[in-house]
Amino acid sequence: LVTLWHRNHRLGLAFTLVLLLHTAMTVLYFNIPASYFRPFDRHYLPVFVSLGVLIAVALGAAMQSLARLATVRQLATVGLAATAIILIPAYQLIGNWSAYDASARYFARDYALNALEALPPNAIYFTVGDNDTFPVLYVQAVEGVRPDVRIVNLSLANAPWYIDQIARRDPSFPFPRSTDGRRLASTVIDTTAVIPVRGSAEQFGLAADTNLPTSIIVRPRPRIPSDTVLFDIVRSNAWRSPLAFAITGGNGAMAWLAPYGRLEGLYWRIVPIVNLGPNRDTLRSNLLQRYEYRGYANDSVTIDDTSRTMAFQYFVAFTTLLDADKASGAAESCDEATRKLLTAFPPERLALPELDRAAILSRCRS
């Protein structure tokens, strides 16, 4: 700031105001408890961008000043200063390299690929938060993975602009376009609704001889705007596109559709049959053959708290498979899935309590 001030008073004053406003508005915007929902320090990362500019200005000025020094004594001082300047970041780099080296961290990418690639064609995929949404958006938009899948974040669905934005981008998206249509849907949602079932059993991933009902009866009870949005989408979709919910939201995200949810991997697929249970074959294929779990079993890769939390989403899917195998009397298949789970996700790497480890080991036999 001093360097900027000497060079240009207006620029120095402007940057001082930028830094003060940036810091003040960040503090005000994130005026929440320190342990609210994310590590608190990451909220302030943008402020360090401003500080980084000042550091660059200061280093540039220091280099210019050092270049003007000519005496031997001054050069010796310069050498010591330069050595210190080099050693300090070198020491930090060496000391923190293993903790912050992300070259082998595939947690987010693998989760996104696992979540997207196993979905049925042209699915509408409902997510709930940051960690189950942004990775899948990235691999879809940047890497071109499963462009046929339409992703809907239920948390953002509480904002009126969000679904309108999706509908503008994709004219075929099943959602009432007119205000009257939405008002009608909002009226219907206050009562019991009958949704006709369309399509064949194979379209729902069911056996060909499965008897489908002609309709399902639902009793949605809207609490927040996203509840109405979900009903609007389901009603407008009319079973044309498969509906799937991220495993991260559990039954709560599916709301009144929860009885029709069937676990197939990192997602629940909605089928028109109540309490059908997991799709054991698809679940096994996804968890034991299709999905990748790179890094969790690698001792040289640091597992951050978020990646550890996401790992337990796999545990939900695996334990569901174990229970399904046990119920079917498939002891060997259950043991195989247990070995896969504990090999891919070593309990000690995830700090899994001893009681939970024992419960998993005995799940096939208890």
Contacts in CASP RR format, 6 or more apart in sequence:
PFRMAT RR
TARGET T0000
AUTHOR 0000-0000-0000
METHOD contacts of the structure
MODEL  1
LVTLWHRNHRLGLAFTLVLLLHTAMTVLYFNIPASYFRPFDRHYLPVFVS
LGVLIAVALGAAMQSLARLATVRQLATVGLAATAIILIPAYQLIGNWSAY
DASARYFARDYALNALEALPPNAIYFTVGDNDTFPVLYVQAVEGVRPDVR
IVNLSLANAPWYIDQIARRDPSFPFPRSTDGRRLASTVIDTTAVIPVRGS
AEQFGLAADTNLPTSIIVRPRPRIPSDTVLFDIVRSNAWRSPLAFAITGG
NGAMAWLAPYGRLEGLYWRIVPIVNLGPNRDTLRSNLLQRYEYRGYANDS
VTIDDTSRTMAFQYFVAFTTLLDADKASGAAESCDEATRKLLTAFPPERL
ALPELDRAAILSRCRS
1 12 0 8 1.000
1 15 0 8 1.000
1 16 0 8 1.000
1 19 0 8 1.000
1 54 0 8 1.000
3 57 0 8 1.000
3 58 0 8 1.000
3 61 0 8 1.000
4 11 0 8 1.000
4 12 0 8 1.000
4 15 0 8 1.000
4 54 0 8 1.000
4 57 0 8 1.000
5 12 0 8 1.000
5 13 0 8 1.000
15 50 0 8 1.000
15 53 0 8 1.000
15 54 0 8 1.000
18 50 0 8 1.000
19 47 0 8 1.000
19 50 0 8 1.000
19 51 0 8 1.000
19 54 0 8 1.000
22 46 0 8 1.000
22 47 0 8 1.000
22 50 0 8 1.000
23 47 0 8 1.000
26 43 0 8 1.000
26 44 0 8 1.000
26 46 0 8 1.000
26 47 0 8 1.000
30 40 0 8 1.000
30 43 0 8 1.000
30 44 0 8 1.000
34 40 0 8 1.000
39 305 0 8 1.000
66 78 0 8 1.000
66 81 0 8 1.000
66 82 0 8 1.000
69 75 0 8 1.000
69 77 0 8 1.000
69 78 0 8 1.000
98 300 0 8 1.000
98 302 0 8 1.000
99 302 0 8 1.000
100 302 0 8 1.000
101 302 0 8 1.000
104 294 0 8 1.000
104 295 0 8 1.000
104 298 0 8 1.000
104 300 0 8 1.000
104 301 0 8 1.000
105 295 0 8 1.000
105 301 0 8 1.000
105 302 0 8 1.000
105 307 0 8 1.000
106 292 0 8 1.000
106 294 0 8 1.000
106 295 0 8 1.000
107 294 0 8 1.000
107 295 0 8 1.000
107 296 0 8 1.000
107 303 0 8 1.000
107 307 0 8 1.000
107 310 0 8 1.000
107 311 0 8 1.000
108 131 0 8 1.000
108 135 0 8 1.000
108 307 0 8 1.000
108 310 0 8 1.000
109 135 0 8 1.000
109 139 0 8 1.000
110 291 0 8 1.000
110 292 0 8 1.000
110 293 0 8 1.000
110 294 0 8 1.000
111 132 0 8 1.000
111 135 0 8 1.000
111 266 0 8 1.000
111 310 0 8 1.000
111 313 0 8 1.000
112 135 0 8 1.000
112 136 0 8 1.000
112 138 0 8 1.000
112 139 0 8 1.000
112 145 0 8 1.000
113 139 0 8 1.000
113 145 0 8 1.000
113 292 0 8 1.000
114 266 0 8 1.000
114 286 0 8 1.000
114 290 0 8 1.000
114 291 0 8 1.000
114 292 0 8 1.000
115 125 0 8 1.000
115 132 0 8 1.000
115 135 0 8 1.000
115 136 0 8 1.000
115 246 0 8 1.000
115 266 0 8 1.000
115 267 0 8 1.000
116 125 0 8 1.000
116 136 0 8 1.000
116 139 0 8 1.000
116 140 0 8 1.000
116 145 0 8 1.000
116 146 0 8 1.000
116 149 0 8 1.000
117 145 0 8 1.000
117 146 0 8 1.000
117 290 0 8 1.000
118 264 0 8 1.000
118 265 0 8 1.000
118 266 0 8 1.000
118 267 0 8 1.000
118 282 0 8 1.000
118 286 0 8 1.000
118 290 0 8 1.000
118 291 0 8 1.000
119 125 0 8 1.000
119 146 0 8 1.000
119 149 0 8 1.000
119 242 0 8 1.000
119 244 0 8 1.000
119 267 0 8 1.000
120 205 0 8 1.000
120 242 0 8 1.000
120 244 0 8 1.000
120 269 0 8 1.000
121 148 0 8 1.000
121 242 0 8 1.000
122 148 0 8 1.000
122 149 0 8 1.000
122 150 0 8 1.000
122 241 0 8 1.000
122 242 0 8 1.000
123 148 0 8 1.000
123 149 0 8 1.000
123 150 0 8 1.000
123 241 0 8 1.000
123 242 0 8 1.000
123 243 0 8 1.000
123 244 0 8 1.000
124 149 0 8 1.000
124 150 0 8 1.000
124 152 0 8 1.000
124 174 0 8 1.000
124 233 0 8 1.000
124 237 0 8 1.000
124 241 0 8 1.000
124 242 0 8 1.000
124 243 0 8 1.000
124 244 0 8 1.000
125 136 0 8 1.000
125 149 0 8 1.000
125 150 0 8 1.000
125 151 0 8 1.000
125 152 0 8 1.000
125 244 0 8 1.000
125 245 0 8 1.000
125 246 0 8 1.000
125 267 0 8 1.000
126 152 0 8 1.000
126 153 0 8 1.000
126 154 0 8 1.000
126 230 0 8 1.000
126 243 0 8 1.000
126 244 0 8 1.000
126 245 0 8 1.000
126 246 0 8 1.000
126 253 0 8 1.000
127 133 0 8 1.000
127 136 0 8 1.000
127 151 0 8 1.000
127 152 0 8 1.000
127 153 0 8 1.000
127 154 0 8 1.000
127 246 0 8 1.000
127 248 0 8 1.000
128 153 0 8 1.000
128 154 0 8 1.000
128 155 0 8 1.000
128 246 0 8 1.000
128 248 0 8 1.000
128 249 0 8 1.000
128 253 0 8 1.000
129 153 0 8 1.000
129 155 0 8 1.000
129 248 0 8 1.000
131 248 0 8 1.000
131 306 0 8 1.000
131 309 0 8 1.000
131 310 0 8 1.000
132 246 0 8 1.000
132 248 0 8 1.000
132 249 0 8 1.000
132 310 0 8 1.000
133 151 0 8 1.000
133 153 0 8 1.000
136 151 0 8 1.000
137 151 0 8 1.000
139 145 0 8 1.000
140 146 0 8 1.000
140 147 0 8 1.000
140 149 0 8 1.000
140 151 0 8 1.000
150 166 0 8 1.000
150 170 0 8 1.000
150 173 0 8 1.000
150 241 0 8 1.000
152 163 0 8 1.000
152 166 0 8 1.000
152 233 0 8 1.000
153 162 0 8 1.000
154 226 0 8 1.000
154 229 0 8 1.000
154 230 0 8 1.000
154 253 0 8 1.000
155 226 0 8 1.000
156 162 0 8 1.000
157 163 0 8 1.000
157 225 0 8 1.000
157 226 0 8 1.000
157 229 0 8 1.000
157 230 0 8 1.000
158 224 0 8 1.000
158 225 0 8 1.000
158 226 0 8 1.000
158 229 0 8 1.000
159 225 0 8 1.000
160 225 0 8 1.000
163 175 0 8 1.000
163 229 0 8 1.000
166 173 0 8 1.000
166 175 0 8 1.000
167 173 0 8 1.000
167 175 0 8 1.000
167 177 0 8 1.000
174 233 0 8 1.000
174 236 0 8 1.000
174 237 0 8 1.000
174 238 0 8 1.000
174 240 0 8 1.000
174 241 0 8 1.000
175 229 0 8 1.000
175 232 0 8 1.000
175 233 0 8 1.000
175 236 0 8 1.000
176 182 0 8 1.000
176 184 0 8 1.000
176 185 0 8 1.000
176 232 0 8 1.000
176 236 0 8 1.000
182 232 0 8 1.000
185 228 0 8 1.000
185 231 0 8 1.000
185 232 0 8 1.000
185 235 0 8 1.000
186 222 0 8 1.000
186 228 0 8 1.000
188 231 0 8 1.000
188 235 0 8 1.000
189 220 0 8 1.000
189 222 0 8 1.000
189 227 0 8 1.000
189 228 0 8 1.000
189 231 0 8 1.000
190 222 0 8 1.000
192 217 0 8 1.000
192 218 0 8 1.000
192 219 0 8 1.000
193 217 0 8 1.000
193 218 0 8 1.000
193 219 0 8 1.000
193 220 0 8 1.000
193 231 0 8 1.000
193 235 0 8 1.000
194 215 0 8 1.000
194 216 0 8 1.000
194 217 0 8 1.000
195 215 0 8 1.000
195 216 0 8 1.000
195 217 0 8 1.000
195 218 0 8 1.000
195 234 0 8 1.000
195 235 0 8 1.000
195 238 0 8 1.000
196 214 0 8 1.000
196 215 0 8 1.000
196 238 0 8 1.000
197 212 0 8 1.000
197 213 0 8 1.000
197 214 0 8 1.000
197 215 0 8 1.000
197 216 0 8 1.000
197 239 0 8 1.000
197 272 0 8 1.000
198 238 0 8 1.000
198 239 0 8 1.000
198 240 0 8 1.000
199 212 0 8 1.000
199 239 0 8 1.000
200 208 0 8 1.000
200 212 0 8 1.000
201 207 0 8 1.000
201 208 0 8 1.000
201 209 0 8 1.000
201 210 0 8 1.000
201 212 0 8 1.000
202 208 0 8 1.000
203 239 0 8 1.000
203 242 0 8 1.000
204 210 0 8 1.000
204 212 0 8 1.000
204 242 0 8 1.000
204 269 0 8 1.000
204 271 0 8 1.000
204 272 0 8 1.000
205 269 0 8 1.000
205 271 0 8 1.000
205 279 0 8 1.000
205 282 0 8 1.000
206 212 0 8 1.000
206 271 0 8 1.000
206 273 0 8 1.000
210 273 0 8 1.000
212 272 0 8 1.000
212 273 0 8 1.000
213 272 0 8 1.000
213 273 0 8 1.000
216 260 0 8 1.000
216 272 0 8 1.000
216 274 0 8 1.000
218 256 0 8 1.000
218 257 0 8 1.000
219 256 0 8 1.000
220 227 0 8 1.000
220 230 0 8 1.000
220 231 0 8 1.000
220 255 0 8 1.000
220 256 0 8 1.000
221 227 0 8 1.000
221 256 0 8 1.000
222 228 0 8 1.000
222 231 0 8 1.000
227 255 0 8 1.000
230 255 0 8 1.000
230 257 0 8 1.000
234 243 0 8 1.000
234 257 0 8 1.000
237 243 0 8 1.000
239 272 0 8 1.000
242 269 0 8 1.000
242 270 0 8 1.000
243 257 0 8 1.000
243 269 0 8 1.000
243 270 0 8 1.000
244 267 0 8 1.000
244 268 0 8 1.000
244 269 0 8 1.000
244 270 0 8 1.000
245 253 0 8 1.000
245 254 0 8 1.000
245 257 0 8 1.000
245 261 0 8 1.000
245 267 0 8 1.000
245 268 0 8 1.000
245 270 0 8 1.000
246 253 0 8 1.000
246 266 0 8 1.000
246 267 0 8 1.000
247 263 0 8 1.000
247 265 0 8 1.000
247 266 0 8 1.000
247 267 0 8 1.000
247 268 0 8 1.000
247 313 0 8 1.000
247 316 0 8 1.000
247 317 0 8 1.000
248 310 0 8 1.000
248 313 0 8 1.000
250 268 0 8 1.000
251 258 0 8 1.000
252 258 0 8 1.000
254 260 0 8 1.000
254 261 0 8 1.000
254 268 0 8 1.000
254 270 0 8 1.000
257 270 0 8 1.000
259 274 0 8 1.000
259 275 0 8 1.000
260 270 0 8 1.000
260 271 0 8 1.000
260 272 0 8 1.000
260 273 0 8 1.000
260 274 0 8 1.000
260 276 0 8 1.000
261 268 0 8 1.000
261 269 0 8 1.000
261 270 0 8 1.000
261 271 0 8 1.000
261 276 0 8 1.000
262 268 0 8 1.000
262 269 0 8 1.000
262 270 0 8 1.000
262 271 0 8 1.000
262 276 0 8 1.000
262 277 0 8 1.000
262 278 0 8 1.000
262 279 0 8 1.000
263 269 0 8 1.000
263 277 0 8 1.000
263 278 0 8 1.000
263 279 0 8 1.000
263 283 0 8 1.000
263 317 0 8 1.000
263 320 0 8 1.000
264 278 0 8 1.000
264 279 0 8 1.000
264 282 0 8 1.000
264 283 0 8 1.000
264 286 0 8 1.000
265 282 0 8 1.000
265 283 0 8 1.000
265 286 0 8 1.000
265 287 0 8 1.000
265 291 0 8 1.000
265 317 0 8 1.000
266 286 0 8 1.000
266 291 0 8 1.000
266 313 0 8 1.000
266 314 0 8 1.000
266 317 0 8 1.000
269 279 0 8 1.000
277 324 0 8 1.000
278 320 0 8 1.000
278 321 0 8 1.000
278 324 0 8 1.000
280 321 0 8 1.000
280 324 0 8 1.000
280 325 0 8 1.000
280 328 0 8 1.000
283 317 0 8 1.000
283 320 0 8 1.000
283 321 0 8 1.000
283 324 0 8 1.000
284 321 0 8 1.000
284 333 0 8 1.000
284 337 0 8 1.000
286 317 0 8 1.000
287 314 0 8 1.000
287 317 0 8 1.000
287 318 0 8 1.000
287 321 0 8 1.000
287 337 0 8 1.000
287 340 0 8 1.000
288 336 0 8 1.000
288 337 0 8 1.000
288 340 0 8 1.000
291 314 0 8 1.000
293 314 0 8 1.000
293 344 0 8 1.000
293 345 0 8 1.000
295 301 0 8 1.000
295 303 0 8 1.000
296 303 0 8 1.000
296 311 0 8 1.000
296 344 0 8 1.000
296 345 0 8 1.000
296 346 0 8 1.000
296 349 0 8 1.000
296 350 0 8 1.000
297 343 0 8 1.000
297 344 0 8 1.000
297 345 0 8 1.000
297 346 0 8 1.000
297 349 0 8 1.000
299 349 0 8 1.000
303 311 0 8 1.000
303 349 0 8 1.000
303 350 0 8 1.000
308 350 0 8 1.000
308 351 0 8 1.000
311 345 0 8 1.000
311 350 0 8 1.000
312 350 0 8 1.000
314 341 0 8 1.000
314 344 0 8 1.000
314 345 0 8 1.000
315 341 0 8 1.000
315 345 0 8 1.000
318 337 0 8 1.000
318 340 0 8 1.000
318 341 0 8 1.000
319 360 0 8 1.000
319 363 0 8 1.000
321 337 0 8 1.000
322 334 0 8 1.000
322 337 0 8 1.000
322 338 0 8 1.000
322 341 0 8 1.000
322 360 0 8 1.000
322 363 0 8 1.000
322 364 0 8 1.000
323 363 0 8 1.000
325 331 0 8 1.000
325 333 0 8 1.000
325 334 0 8 1.000
325 337 0 8 1.000
325 364 0 8 1.000
326 334 0 8 1.000
326 363 0 8 1.000
326 364 0 8 1.000
331 364 0 8 1.000
331 365 0 8 1.000
334 363 0 8 1.000
334 364 0 8 1.000
335 364 0 8 1.000
338 360 0 8 1.000
338 361 0 8 1.000
338 363 0 8 1.000
338 364 0 8 1.000
341 360 0 8 1.000
342 360 0 8 1.000
342 361 0 8 1.000
347 356 0 8 1.000
347 357 0 8 1.000
347 360 0 8 1.000
END
